[in-house]
Amino acid sequence: MMRILVCNDDGIDAPGLRLLEGAARRISDDVWVVAPDGKRTAASASITVGRPLAMEHLGDNRFSCSGTPADCVVTAMTWLFKDGRRPDLVLAGINDGRNAAEDIIYSGTLGIAREATFWGIPAIGFSRVKNPDSRPEDADFLARFVHLFWKMREAWALEGHWLSINLPAALPAQLAQPKIGRDKIGTTAQVLSEEEGKTVLIVPRGRAHASAPGDENDLIDRGYICINRLNWFGETPLGRDLLDAL
């Protein structure tokens, strides 16, 4: 039987996790959930080493973790499944809000999927616009959607790659493969207090929601399910001329 691990970055009680877990349980009876004990937005793929992590068993193969979203994968692999079969698929999300543009670097949801690929496990990170038009049938649609991706995994689950899927407000919807946008976050800072030698700042939440034709924001706003295949290969070789000049 297919074993599925479900994690998120919004916390163990998040509605998006509940929806994704429900979809997973429509596919398999062997579903495990490990999620942070609170919201961990923008944690990226950071992991905790050299410090204790608290795992709370909530029953029915569900655990909360005191660490980061990626820690949920690490603790599952190194503790829950240490002496047993690993998951066949890792599902992350459903994130409370889209993950577009530079979110692909900052997102804890996608950090989960990235971490899973380091363990050689196919992974899909799901995100959805805020305040969606949720319906009870969404879980059935997602179950069929995930099951189809699982059956076709040889076509997308390359080593070191994972899927980032942004869901629009209403499901079902047509699929699109967007360009990665340039909608910048963290563009301003506000001064909270100043004293001699010390200034306290805050970078407000939010962004411009800029878009260009064919990028994620454009297609999500037009009602499409947007799919990007991402990877952790960051190597771009330097030119021989530069190396010879150094």
N, C-alpha and C positions, 0 to 999 in steps of 0.2 A: 504494500500500500504506500502511496505517495506521502512523504512526511513534509509538512510545511511549517516553517518558522515565521511568525508575524511579529514585527517590531514597529515602533514609531518614535517620534521625537516630541509629541504633544502630551505624552503621559498616559499611564495605564487606564485612566478613566475617560479618555478622549472619544467623542462620538465617531471620528474617522477610524480609529482603531476598532471600535465595535463593529462598524460596517465591514471593514476588511476581514476581520476575524469571522464574521458571519458568512461572508463569501467563501472564505477558505474552508469552513466547516461544511459547506455545500459540496465541496470537491472531495474532501478527505475526512476520515475519522481520526487521523493522526496529525492533529494541529497543536502547535505549541506557541505560546505567546510570552514574550519577554519585552517589557516596555519600561521606560523610566518612571520613577515614582512621582515625578512632577514634570512640568513643561521644560524642554531643553531646546528651544528654538535656536537656530544658527550655530549649533554645536559642531557642524561639519562632520569630519570623520575622526575627531579626537578620541583617544582612548585613555583610560586611567591605568597607570602602572606604578607600582611601589606604594600604593595607598589602598586601604580596605574598601571593599564594595559590599553593600548589604543587599541580599536577595531575599525577598519575602514571597513565600508560596501562598498563592491566593486560591488554590484549588483548581481542578480541571486543567492541568498542564499550563497554568497561568502564573507568571512571576513578575514582580516589580523589581527594578534595579535602581540603586542609588546613584549610578553613574550616568554616562553619556549615552546617546542613542547607539553609537557604535559599540560601546561596552556591552550592550544587550546581545549583540552577536558574539562578542568575545567570550562573555560568560556562558552563553549557550554552548559554544564549541568546546570550551576548556573545562566546563563543569557539568552542565546538563547532559551533554552527549559525549563526555570523555570516554566512556566505556561502551558506547552504543552507536547505532547508526546515525550518521549526520542527516540533517534535512536535505531533501532533494531540491527545495526551492525556498528562497527567502522573499517575503513580501514586506514592504515598508510603507507605512502611512495608515490611513489616508491623511496626508498633511492638511492642516487647516489653513488653506491659502495656496495659491499657485507657486510653483518653483520655476521661475523663468530667469533668463539672462544669467547674471553672476550668482544667483541662488544655487546654481549647480555646484558651486564651490562651497558656499556657506551652509547649505541645507543639511540638517541632521538626518532628515528622511533619506536623502541621497547618500549621506555618509554611511548609513546602514547598508544600503545596496553595495556601495563601494567596498566596505569591509567584508561583506559576504563573498565578493569576487576574490579577495585575497585568500579565502579558504576554498576556492574552486567551486563555489555554489552559484548557480544561476539566481539572479535577483532582479526584482522589479520594484521601483519606488513610485508610489502613487501620491499625487497631490490634486487638490480640487479648489476651485475658487471659493472664496468665503461666502457664506449665506446661500448655499446652493438650493436648487429646487428638489430637495430630497424626497424620495418616494420609497415605499416598502419594496418595490420591484428592483431597486438599484442593486441590492445584494445578489439577486438572481442574475442580473445582467453582468455584474462583475465576476461572478462565479464562472459563467460561460466564457467571458473574456479571458480570464486567467487560465482556464482550462485549455482554451485554444492556443494561447501562447505556450503553455507547457507542452502540448502535443507537437508544436512547431519549434521547439527550443533549439534544434540543430541549426535552424536558419538565423538565429539571433544571439544565442548564448556562447559567443566566442570568449576565449580566455581573456580575463581582465576587462570585460565589458559588462555593462548592466543597462537596464532600460529605465528611463525617466518618463512617466506618463502623467500628463496634466489633464484632468477631467473638467469639462465645462459645467455650467450650472445645471443643465438638464441632460439626463441619460434616457435612452441610448443616443448616440451621436455618431457622425461620420468621423473617419480617421484622417489625420494629416501628419506629415513629417516636417516640422518647422525648422527655420533657421534659428540659431541661438541669438537672442536679442541683446540689446545694450541698455536695458532699463536699470540705471544705476541706483543703488541704495547707499545710505550713509553719506549723503552729499552736504550735510550741514552739521554744525555743532552749536549747542547752546551752553552759555556759561551759567553754572549754577551758583558758584561762589568764587570769590577771589580774596586772597590774602597774600602777604609778602612771601614770594617764592612758591606759591601754590595756587593753581587754578583748577577748579573742579568743573568738568564738562559732561554733557550728555549728548549722544548722537541719537536724535529722535527716530522712532519707528516710522515706516512709511517710505514711499518712493513716488516718483513722478508718473509711473505707469505709462512711460513712453513706449511707442511701438513703431515698427516699420513693416511694410507689406511682407507677409510671409513669415514673420517671427512668431514666437510663442504667444505673446500678448495679443497680437492681431488675430491669430487663428482661434485662440481660446475664446476671445470676445465674440467671435463669429460663430461659436457653438461647436467647434471641433474638439475631438479628443486628440491631443498632441503627443506624439511619441518621438523621443530622441534616444538613440543608442549612444551611450557615453563610455569612456574608458579612462583608466588611470595611467596610461602610457604618456609620460610627460617629456620624453626625450626627443629633442630636436638637435641633431649633431651640428657642431660649429664647423665653419668652413676651414679647409686646410690652410688657406692663406692666412687666416687669423692665427691659427696655432703656430704656424711657422714664424710669424712676426713677434710672438711673445717671448 
